[in-house]
Each structure stands twice: as structure tokens, then as C-alpha cells.
Amino acid sequence: MINDLNSRGIYIHIPFCRAKCGYCDFYSVPLADTDWLEKYTRGLAVEIEQRASFYDGKPIRTIYLGGGTPSLLTPTQIEKLLTKLDQFFPLDSDIEVTMEANPINIGQHYLHDCHQAGINRLSLGIQSFNDRELRLLGRLHSAGDSEEAILAARAAGFSNINLDLIYGIPGQTTEDWIFNLSRAVQADPQHLSLYLLQLEPHTPMGRRVDQDQLTMLEDEQEYQLYQISRELLAEKGYHHYEISNFARPGRECQHNLLYWQSCEYLGLGAGAVSFMNRVRYRNTVDLDRYLGACADYPGGFWQGEILEEMDERQRWVDAVLLGLRTTQGINMADFQRRFGVDLSQEYAELLNELLAGGFINIKDGYLHLAPSAYFISNQVLYRFIA
């Protein structure tokens, strides 16, 4: 867990993809010309200098390259970005540096060079080891590509690997999901992220559901798949430390822990979100405008939109919602020291109700969700807002 809550993380958004997946709601654009990668790398380098010109000097604990598809960058481009960050920001000596990667077209040589450039944690977007499911999701890779990518990552020197998997895919059976989990566990990654497929109406798969061309699983089926995951991964020695995340002991994702412990973070790149000084804001999602701003404005310029400005109460409520996503939960004494709020008094009636219903537990000074409430966490957490 993060011990220094004054630490921050840096998220770098790489918005390019070879093709947009049918379920994806993140900001991304098709990569029509690889020259865009070099232009974008130069733009990011300028933004790094701009942001550093008014940064307050708090230590940076993690860097996360997400997307999009960061593995479209060359190792040289990755090294340029990490070197620039090291020049302009106070990076911890043991910083965690994660890169998301698509299993297709990443070989041992490429991954070795990425590792040498400074990436020390790799997150592979496997999603499924079932080719039918991959085609339905609109993924370009095959199960065989995933197997090869995992082997290549190991051979390239990566000792901290995450695999992303999706459950609740239309037509997915219990046997299909156990097969996916078993294949993932056989690969022996340090970390597994398991995400329930949730579709926005404007995505291609979302439209197919609205048109009755696809049928989502029933809630009870999704719940059973989640419970199977918890049981199987516990048997295999994975610690369930956040609602959707499992890790070998000591291999929790430090960058995501910054989010869940309500620490601040800086977002770089088109569409990237930052959270600083109780303000959540986003860089422009217009790629041309982003690159133009980076090229035309002097240091200290910031461009984007404010998503949320929090007062003190909104700030600590946000911390409650994030902290309760972790299975450890919230240390109530630490929370009171940090925010000046006694949760046992502030939520006295609600806590008694949720305790009686078996939705939360309070033990050894920690407030946390009961395991039976993990799958319905959104409904439970909403009660802390209302």
C-alpha cells in the first residue's frame, strides 16, 4: 500500500489504436500514419516542460502509459518521454512505470528495448483466451498472440506483468470463463485485472445490444462468474485487494492505489485527466488542438476543461468512495487525521443500517465492504453520497 499520501502519479495518455474495439468508450483515434506518433511524442515533451514550470515539487511515485495503445510507440519514443520526465519532475528512485500493451505485434526484442527504456511493469490487454470472444469484442489479436506476448515479456526481462480479462461477454458460459481464468493463472502473472463488460449505448457493441443483435448476460450469471473468480484466484495465491484487481502479495498496482487512496495525479496528453488541489480537469480531446497548443504556447500554458471543482465535503466523500473499493477499506483514524472527519459520527445512522444488512464491516479500525457486497458495490457506495 502507499505509505506517503503526498506522493503523486503521472498518467500519460497515448490515444492511438490500430482499430477501436467494439466495447471501448475511452478516447482514442485510429492511427492512419505512424508520423503522428513522432508528432505526438514531441507534443508530450513540450507539455511535460509546460506542466513542470508550475509544479509544486511533490514526489512522483508512479508513471502509467495508458491508451489507446501505448505499445504503438517505439522504444526510442518511450525513452524520450521518460527521460524528459526525469529531467523536469522529482521521480522516486524506485518508481513504478507501467505500460499498457496490445498482445499483437510485440515481440521479445521490442519488449526488451521497452524494458531497457525504463518500463518496469507491463499490462497486457489479453481480455480473453477464447478466439470467438475476441472477435466479438473487436480485438485484432488471437489467443495464440496472447500466449506469445506473455512468453516474450518474460524473455524480455519483465518480472511484473498484469493481464486484463473481461467477463460477462455475450454468450460466455461458466466453462468459458473458468477456461480463461485457468489459462491466465497458468501464465503466472503477478497481477490480474478482471473487468465486467459494461457497454455505453453509443459504442458499436452497445448499439448491437439496443438492436437486440446481442444479449448481455443476466445479473445472476455475471455475479456467479465474479464469485468463481474470487474463489479460484484465492486458491492460486492471489490477494483480492480491490474490487476488480488481484495480485501476488506485494505486487499490487501502485499507480491504481494512488487513485483508490485519493491521492493527486497529473494527466499528460490529449484527453488525459488530472486531479490536483480539489479540481479534476481534462486536456482537450481534439488531437490537432492539443498539438497546436503544445507548439504555440509558452511554458505555464494550460489548456483543457474543468470537470469538477470540489468543496471540502465533496473532497472527503470522494475519498470514501475510492477507499471503499479496496478490500482493506478505510483506516478511520487515519481518515480523521487527513480530512478532519469522524466517519463513525458523520455516517452513524447509515453505518448501523449497512452493518445490520451485512453490506459493510468495521474491524480493527477499518471500515470496508463485506465481500458479499463487492459485486453490488456501486449501489452500496451510492448510499454514501445520498
N, C-alpha and C positions, 0 to 999 in steps of 0.2 A: 504494500500500500504506500501511497505518497505520504511522506512524513513532513515535508515542507510545503505548506499550503500557499506560500508566497511564490512558489515556482509557477512558471507558465509553460505552455506548449505552443508550438508553431505548426499550423496546418497549411500545406501548400496544395492548392487545387490545380490539377492538370486536366483540363476539360475535354481532351480529345479522346475519341474512340474510333475503332475501325468501323463499327456499326453499333447503333444504340439497341440495347436489349429491350424486349417487349414489355418488361415489367418496370424498367428503370424510370425513376422520377427525378434523379439528380441532374444538375446542369451539365450537359455535355454536347459536343458538336462532332460531326464526322470529320475525320482527318483526310482531307482531299489532297493535300500536298505536304510532304514532310518538311518543307521550308518553314511552315508555320511553327514547328517545334523549336527551331532556332530563334525565330522572331519572339516567340513566347518566352523562351529562356532568357533572352536579353531583356524583355519587359519585366520579368520577375526580378532579375538582378537590379534593375532600376528601382522597382518598388521596395526591395529589401533596403536599399540605401535611403529611400524616402522615409520609410517607416522608422528606421533606426535613428533618423535625425531628431525625432521627438519621443524616443523610447526612454522609459524611466530607469532602466538598468536592472530590473529584477531578473533572476537567473532563468534560463530556458532549460527545462528538464527533458523535453521530448520534441521531436520533429516527425511529422507524418505527411507523406506524399500520397494523396488520395485523388480520386477522379470520378468519372473519366478513367483513363488507363495510363497511369504514370510510367508503366513499363514500355510505353512507346518512346520515351526519352532515351537518348543514347547515354552510356556511362559517362562520357565526357560532359554532357549537359548536366547530368546529375551532380557530378563532381564540382562543376562551376557553381551551381546553386548552393551546395553545402559549404564550399569554400567561402562564398560571399557571406553566408550566414555566420560563419565562424569569424569573419573579419569584422562584422558590424553588430553582432549580438553576443551577450555573455552566455555561451553554451556551457552546460555542465560537462565535466570531464568524462563522466560515464553516461552520456546522453543516449537515450533510445531513439533510433532513427528507423522508422518503418516505411516501406514502400509497398503499395498495392500492386499486384501483377496479374495479368491475364495469362492463363496457362499456355496459350498458343504462341508459338514463335519466340519462346525464351529458352535458350539452350544454356549449357553449363558455362560456356565461355562468356556469354553476355552476363549471366548472373555472377560469375566470378569477378568481372570487372565492376559490376554494381557494388558488390561487397567491398572491393578494394577502394571504391569511391567514397565509402562511408556508410552505406546501408547495412544495418546490423540486425534488422528484423524484417522478414518477408511475409506478406499477407497474400495468399493465393486465392483468387476468386474461382474456386472449384465449382461451387453451387450444387453439383450433383455428379455422381459416378454412373448415371443412367443416361445413355445417349438419347433416348426418347424424351426424357425430361429436359435435357439440354436444348434439343431442337425446339421444344415447346416454349422455352424461356427466351429463345432467340440468341443463344450463345453460339459463338463461332467455333469453340473448341470441342473436342470429344473427350470421353472418359480416358482414352489412351493418352491424349495430350496431357491430361492432368497427372497421370501416373508418371509420365516422362518428366514433367516440370518438377514434381516433388523430388525425384531422384537427382535431377540436375541441380536443384537448390542445395541438396545435401552435399553433392560432389563439389559444389562451388564454395563450400565453407560455411553455409548458413546453419547455425545451431539454434535459431529462434524463429520458428515458422508457424504461421497461423493458416488454417484452412477455413474458408467461408462455405457454409452449406445452407440451402434453402429447403424448408419443409412446408407442407400444405399446398404443393403443386397439384393442379387439377389432374385427377386420375392416379395420384400417388397412393399406393397401398401401404399398410403396415410393413409388409415384407420388403417393399421398395425402400422404405426409409431405414429399416434395420440394415439392409444391404449397404446403403450409402454410409451410415454411421460405422459399420464394420470395416468398410474399405478405408474410411478416414482414420480409424484407430490403428489399423494395420500399418499405415504410413508413419505412425508415431510422431505426430506434430506436437509442439509444445503448447499449442493453443487451438481452440476450436470456437468459431462463432456460428451460431445456429439461428437463422432468421426465418420467422413465419412470413410466407408470401402475402403481402398486403398490396393491393392494386389501387392506384388512383384512377378515376374514371377516364382521364384523358390519355392514359398510356395505351399502346396497342392491345395489350392483353386485357386491360380494363374495359376497353370498348368491346372486345370479344365476349367478355362476361355479360356486359349490358345487353348484347345482342343474342344472348343465350347460345353462343357458339362454344363457350367453355363453362364448366360448372365448378365452382370452388368447393372445397371440402366442407362438411358440416363442422360446427364449432367443437362438437364432441370428438370427432375424428382428429382435428388439429390438437386438441388437448391430449389425446392418447399418444400422439406422436411426440409431443413435448415431454410427457411423463416417461415414455420409453427412453428418450434422450438422457434425461436426468439419471435414470437408473443404470443404463448401460455405461455411461461415461463415469459414473461414480465407481462402478465395478472395475473400470480400467484405470482408476487412479487420477482422474481429472477432478479438480476442485471447481465447483459451481460457484463463481464469485460475483456474477452479475446475471440478471435475468436471462440474457441470451448468450452468455460467454462462459467458457470452461477453460481451465489452464492446469498444466502441471504446477505443483507448488513452487512459488517464486517466479513464475513466468506469466503473470497477469500483464495485460497490455497497459503500460504506464501512461501512455497518451490518453487512452479512454478513461483511465482512473482520474486523470485531471478533470475531465468533463464531469464524471459522476461525483467527484468530491467538490464540485462547484468552484474550481479554480479558473483563472482567467486564461484566455488563449488568443493568439494573433493569427488571423487568416490572411494568406497571401495568394494572389492570383484571381482571375476572373470568377466571380460568383462565390468567392470564399467568405465565410462568416467569421467575425471576431467578437469576443466578449471582453470588454475592458471597462472598468470604472462604472459598473452597473448599466452599461449600454451594450446592446447586441446590434451589430451593424454588418452590412454585406457589401463587398465590392460589386461594381457593375457586372451584370451578366452579359453585357454586349462586348464581345471579344475585340472588335475594332476600336470601340471607345476605350476599353481597358489599355490596349497597346498604345493608342494615341495619347492617352493621359500620361502613361509612363514616359513617353518620348518627349512630350511638350511641356511638362510642368517641372518646376524646380523642387529641390528637397523640401519636405514639410507638407507637400500637397497630399490631400487625401480625397478620394472620390468614391462615391457609393451611396448607400441609403441606410438610414437608421431603421432597424426592425423593431426595436423595443428599448425604451428608457425606463428603468425600474426605480421605484422608490425603495426605502429600506425594507418595508414589509414584503414587497414583491421579490426583493433580492433573497431574503431568507426562506420564503416559501419555495422559490426556485431551487434552493439548496436542499430543502426537504424532499422535493420530488425527485431530484437527481440522486441524492444519497440513499433513498429507499429502493432504488434499482439494484443496489449491491446487496448481496446476501448477508454481509456483515452488518449492514444498516448504518445507523447514525449513533455515534457516541454522544449522548445528550449533554454531558458535562462539557465536552469539547465544543459542542454546538453553541451552548450558552456563552462560553468564553469568546467564541468567534463572533457571534451575532447579537449577544445580549438578550437572548430569548430562551425562556424556560419552556420547552415543548410540553412538559407534563402539565403545566398550568395553561398555556396557550391553547392546547387541544384536549383539555381534560375530559370533556364530555365525549368527543369523538374517539379518543383513545379507549375509553371504557367501552364504548359501543363496538369498536373493531376488535378489542380483546375478547369481548363476550362472543362475538361472531366467529372467532378463530382466524381472523384475517391478518393480525399482527401479533408479534411477541415483544415483550420487554424483558431483557435478561442481561445481567451484569452491566447495567448502564447503557445498553444498546437498544435502540428501537429499530425493529426490522420487520419486514413482511414475513408472514408464515409461509412455508414452502407451498402449501395448498393454494396460496393467493398469487403465486408468481405468474401463472398464466392469465389471470384476470387483473394484473397489476394496474393497468390503466384505469379500470373502474374504481379500484381502491384509492389510487393516488389522486383521482379527481376529488375525492372527499376532502383532501387537504387544501383544495383551492376554494371550494364552495363555501 
